[in-house]
Amino acid sequence: MSPYTKNLNYHNERRLEYLEYQRPRGYEILCLAARGLSNREIGEELCISPCTVKNIFWDMYKSFGAKNRAHMVAKAIMAGIIPFTRDDYESTN
């Protein structure tokens, strides 16, 4: 295993730990955002306020070094933190 791959795996594990332990709703929010839901729709789905969704996103942006929602979702998919299968996203169209 190359040092780059080893380092990448370490950072992905740390990011997943962040989602699982520091922000338990972060993973759910990220998956719903990947399906194209707005903050309001995510809030309704999880029974939390859109402001809470927004705050959790801002925390995740800082943790992952993302610039915006699309960048955050892309980083999570590329890191293997959230799944990306055609079946997950076809039902939203």
Sequence and secondary structure as in RCSB ss.txt:
>XXXX:A:sequence
MSPYTKNLNYHNERRLEYLEYQRPRGYEILCLAARGLSNREIGEELCISPCTVKNIFWDMYKSFGAKNRAHMVAK
AIMAGIIPFTRDDYESTN
>XXXX:A:secstr
  HHHHHHHHHHHHHHHIIIII HHHHHHHHHHHTT  HHHHHHHHTS HHHHHHHHHHHHHHHT SSHHHHHHH
HHHTTSS   HHHHHTT 
